[in-house]
Every structure is written in C-alpha cells, then in structure tokens.
Amino acid sequence: MSGPVVVVGDALLDVDLVGTASRLTPDAPVPVVEDVQRRERPGGAALAAVLAAQSGADVVLVTPLADDEGAERLRALLDGRVRLIAIPATGGTAVKQRVRVGDHSVVRLDSGAPAAQLGALPAEAARAIRNAAAVLVADYGRGTTSAPDVRQALAAARGPVVWDPHPRGADPVPSTRLVTPNGAEAARVVPDVAGSGLAVVGARAEALIRHWGVGAVAVTLGSRGVLLSYGEGAPMVVPATPVTGGDPCGAGDSFAAAVTVALAGGAVTGEAVTSAVAAAGAFVARGGASSWDAVPAADAQPASDLDALFARVRAAGGTVVATGGCFDLLHAGHVATLRAARGLGDCLVVCINSDASVARLKGPSRPLVPAEDRARVLEALEFVDAVVVFDEDTPAQVLDRLRPDVWAKGGDYAGADLPEAAVLRQWGGQAVVLPYLPGRSTTALVERSRVW
C-alpha cells in the first residue's frame, strides 16, 4: 500500500442515550426510559475513517467542520485514531441521538443544519486525495460531494475511488472505481425496472453504471449480502455471513471502509467486495457502531467473536449449547444430531477435532477432510452458529474455556456418565445425550467405499 487511505465526506456526531424501561407513562403509551447513560461516537464519514484505521491502514479524514461544541467532541473522538484535515464550514455539526432501551432504539433525535456551507478545500486535502492509495467518499448528503473543488480533487485521484452515495448527495465522479448504494438508494435512482428479486437488483446496478459512467456497482442488500455488477455479464452475488443478534447500525460504513482498504492493498474489485462482506458481518456481530471503540484488532483470536456471541445470548436469558466430534464426512446422522442440539438452546457451537487429533483417534489414514474444510461445511449449516477446532484428544479444555450451558452428545450413551459431564458440573452446565440415526457413521461410509 503506497500512500494513505483517504476518507472524504460528511462527519457526524452520533450519540446513544441508553437506559432501561419497565413502565409506560400514564399520559401516553410510550416507555419511561430511566438510568440513561450517554455514549458518544464518530458517525458518517468519521465512523468510516475509524473503521478503516482499525484494519491497520494509515487514514486521513477530509471533512467539513464547523466551530461548535459538536465539532470539538468529534475532534476529541478522532484524536490519535485518524489524521484530520478539516474543510472550513458553517451550519453546525450534525448530531444524531438514538434513545435506546437495551438493544432496541426507541426514537432518534437529529439536530444541526441539513447542509453545511463549505469554505475552500485546503491544498493539503487536495494533495492527500491525489496521492491516496485509495479514496472512500462517504456521502451523508450535507453538501461535501457537491463542492466543485472537492469534485475536482476526487476526479484527479490516482488511486481507486469508492463512492458510498446518499439520496441527497451528488452523483459520483465518472472516474469512480466502485459505487456502493444500498437497495433503497439504487431504487430511488432507477425506480422503474421490470422483474423481481435479484433480477431487478442486477438490472438496476447495470443502469446505474451507465447512468453514472462508473466502473462497477455493488448493491448492498443487508442480510442477503451484496450484488456486484460490472455493467455486463452475470453479476456476482456475495451472501452475507449469518449473524445472531448484533446491531446493523454502521454496517454500510464498515462495508465501504473494508472495500476501500482492500483496494488500497491491491485487491481486485471482486476480492475486495467478498472480504468486505465478511468484515461487515463481523462488525455487526460485535455490536455494530455502538461498539466502535471496542472492535478487536485483525489478529485477535476467534474466541473474541465467540465471547461476544455468548454474551448477547446470555444477556437475553438464552442458553448456549455445544457439541463436538470429528465430523470427517458429514452425513445424515450428524445433521440430525446437530439440528437436535440447536433445538436445546439459542446458539450452537460445534467443537471439532484437529487433523492431528483425528489421526490419533482414528488412525493415520484419517481425517479424509482437513479441519479447515470440515469447519466450513459445518458453518454453512443454518443451525450452527460457530465452529471451534481443538487439538487435544478430548474437548475438556475447550469446554472449560467456552463454558456452555449444555453439552450435547449424539450416540448410544443413554444412562452412562459422559466423560464431559464432570467438566460441565464445574460451572453448573448439563451434559445430555441425543438420539441418533442407526446405521449412519463415517467409519461405515469409509469401509463401504473401500469395498466399491
């Protein structure tokens, strides 16, 4: 990566007012929110810049800033995270306040002028944009993308430009590599398209490429993933990673930031979009924008995501279930056991033996499928929330780390004391046996294949 990643757009101050509610007001059917805590965070282009910086990139944020308290709060939040180049502006800082009870928003209160009045683009900002490894335009409709000197600087950028549009914003400059509207934004620009489902989304993406004269369009579709079109041929659809709970606020910023960082690192557009979909899913799973300053570094252990998953389930009064095995060749017996295990609680983590562990247990000819591929197959099942690989001969150590509420074992162990039961009892967990489908086993499949 040569040069910084530069984010250009409208910075907002986001505020969460988080409290509890157990009663309604006597004069209206609205909740009484008590014990309110105020949590501030960067929003809009500022959030996108922080998320890009969390990937390890050197990030410069070019944004209009007024001279008011909101701008001062934003400067403090960004200090030490990104390099800020402010465009002189009047009109006040846009502040968006969400009143939340637990994980649910009750109302949002917006303040600040709908558009900022920009001064001249600083020469330092124009140089940063021109020499950037990649540029992300995070448009939030407050006038930055309409300023002639800003548009001139973006058109002169040497690196790829990613444009995250807004209904009140200006059209992308024609040199833009990738535009990332959501489904509603695409429909506003191209409303009249015949057909249904992905055919409509694909047709709109092709029309947007012609309309804007850009290289590609990636339409974000929330839980359905992203459709990427280059204007001709079959579009690429990248499914979203299934997420249990989480807060989708800021997911679009996370996606756009991840795409831009990937392009800055030399990835082609399709690779960048694929990695960004995964990054956005992980961002939502960690709590979304409300956890903006607690996102683990890229080299953090997967257990951090598991911890977040377990915390959300337990905060809602749910039950964490775990099961385990080699799962060398996934068959109908496995599927029945896993489905039954998921039915015992609110999330299911599958603990699988590593390749070395399987070889010790089953012999040197096993496993037939490496652990990475076994994990991918299991993660694809809708009733599996997470997969953990362990290297020991038994799952005792991984269970002690995960501490599930229920350990489910498939097989003919009814009435027997499971080896894992003693471990579960240390924290009050319960080991249980699930029925299995007779005649289904990996060993039997292997033997039959040898006969054939």
Helices and strands as residue ranges (DSSP letters): E 5-9, E 11-20, E 34-44, H 45-54, E 59-65, H 69-78, E 83-90, E 95-101, E 104-111, E 117-118, H 123-130, E 134-138, G 144-146, H 148-155, E 161-164, E 178-179, H 183-189, H 198-212, E 216-220, G 222-224, E 226-229, E 236-238, H 251-264, H 269-285, G 288-291, H 303-315, E 320-325, H 332-342, E 347-353, H 355-362, H 371-379, E 386-390, H 396-402, E 406-410, H 421-425, E 430-434, H 442-451
